[in-house]
């Protein structure tokens, strides 16, 4: 009369997981893809030394004349777009970084070599470790000698 199939809660959980995976996979596959020609990777690398931080930002195929750096407060904005007349001022790259207060944005320097933008942000003098000279207090006083 009735089937001999047993209900398995474990199998129900696995079926639910498969369905959720299918929905998420379908969602991500339906998103429009970005082309590398319009927006390079926004990844960057930060290297620290005792005196400065160096930020390396890959900007392959972008002319350094198209890159603009702006500083406002503790925010650094990097923007690159085609010049007027070329693709109607199309945005190629944009990144905004919040810079820690202990870095001196007044003394930032930038270089562009082989498609890599290198920013150097020095550490403020007020937060750099400094050595304090210890004076020998016993040299000023006369020593007592026993007779």
RAWOJO-V545197 format. One record per backbone hydrogen bond with DSSP energy under -1.0 kcal/mol. NH is the residue of the N-H (numbers start at 0). CO is the residue of the C=O. Records with the same first field share a line. If there is no record, write none. Layout:
# RAWOJO-V545197
NH=CO / CO
This chain:
# RAWOJO-V545197
11=7
12=8
13=9
14=10
15=11
16=12
17=13
18=14
19=15
20=16
21=17
22=18
23=19
24=20
25=21
26=22
27=23
28=24
29=25
38=34
44=55
46=53
48=51
52=120
53=46
54=118
55=44
56=116
58=114
61=58
65=62
66=63
67=78
69=76
71=74
74=71
75=96
76=69
77=94
78=67
79=92
80=65
81=89
85=82
91=79
92=79
94=77
96=75
98=73
102=99
103=121
106=103
108=119
110=117
112=115
115=112
116=56
117=110
118=54
119=108
120=52
122=50
123=101
126=123
